């Protein structure tokens, strides 16, 4: 099994994301991560979906997604040809006697402290998913109280743009 990342441009309409995620659910495929946002054109939303499967699963999902009328373009985000990022917020135990250690870890990973209370700290980190995973392993002994991850988002390197491949006249 391999991890795949698909990016897609969708019509920015109510219910589109529900139909899209329903395709995965009906076929028994688990979405590991999904990130959705509007684009520079308010008529479109961009989604990034990470899932695990084989080449057949990838082929089936892209074909099924392509059949949805509100999906304008789909592309596979290749590891060498794309930039992947994710945001992590993590609340950890941070008693006074452990704070200097946490500050050192924060500096190594280039994380930010976004909230500090007498016994806890919330740290923010942006980067590739494996960097976030490594950071979590290092702060885990301090006691992770709560965390939230945005899910992976990706853009193609260079001049290739997902929205360049869309016929904007389709929307009229």
Secondary structure, DSSP 8 states (H G I E B T S, - for coil): -EEEEEEEEEE--TTHHHHHHHHHHHTT--EEEEEEEE-SSTTEEEEEEEEEE-HHHHHHHHHHHHHSTTEEEEEE--GGGEEEEEEEEEEEE--GGGHHHHHHHHHHHT-EEEEE-SSEEEEEEEE-HHHHHHHHHHHGGG-EEEEEE---EEEESTT--GGGGS-GGGG-
